[in-house]
Amino acid sequence: MALTVERKAEIVGQHKRHATDTGSAEVQVALLTDRINALTEHLKQHRHDHSTQRGLLKLVGQRRRQLAFLNKTDVSRYRAVLQQLGLRK
């Protein structure tokens, strides 16, 4: 379930703002979203895995805080991230 090095590099490559960017809010939200999606798929098969469910809720909270920060600092970047990741409908 952990991100492979190749998958992480691919996500960072898609969402980075400049050549050496590895930790901007966009990259962090994209990495969290990938982990959230993986845990969601895991929980569809293992409904009673409560420790994974708790971890998923913690990740969702982290992503929510990152998105709130991004919304507060730059709304256009916030909207672009939502569009790229398909988070809001």
C-alpha positions, -999 to 999 in steps of 0.1 A, spaced: 0 0 0 29 23 4 39 46 -25 67 32 -46 96 55 -55 85 56 -91 49 64 -84 59 92 -60 83 107 -86 55 105 -112 31 124 -89 57 150 -80 66 154 -117 30 161 -126 23 186 -98 55 204 -92 57 242 -96 93 244 -106 122 221 -114 133 214 -78 99 215 -62 91 185 -40 71 200 -11 47 226 -23 11 224 -12 1 211 -46 25 182 -44 16 174 -8 -21 174 -17 -15 151 -47 5 127 -26 -21 126 1 -49 120 -25 -30 91 -39 -26 75 -5 -62 82 4 -74 65 -28 -53 35 -21 -66 31 14 -101 36 2 -97 6 -22 -82 -14 7 -111 -7 29 -136 -18 3 -122 -53 7 -114 -52 44 -143 -34 60 -133 -42 96 -97 -29 94 -102 -2 120 -65 9 122 -65 15 85 -97 34 88 -82 56 115 -52 63 93 -74 72 64 -93 97 85 -60 113 96 -49 116 60 -82 132 50 -77 157 78 -42 165 67 -53 170 31 -82 192 43 -57 214 62 -34 217 32 -63 226 10 -75 252 35 -40 268 35 -39 268 -3 -73 284 -5 -63 311 20 -30 319 3 -39 316 -35 -74 308 -47 -63 302 -83 -38 275 -73 -64 260 -50 -90 258 -78 -63 244 -102 -55 216 -77 -91 207 -73 -96 205 -110 -65 184 -116 -73 159 -88 -111 159 -93 -118 165 -57 -150 186 -58 -179 181 -81 
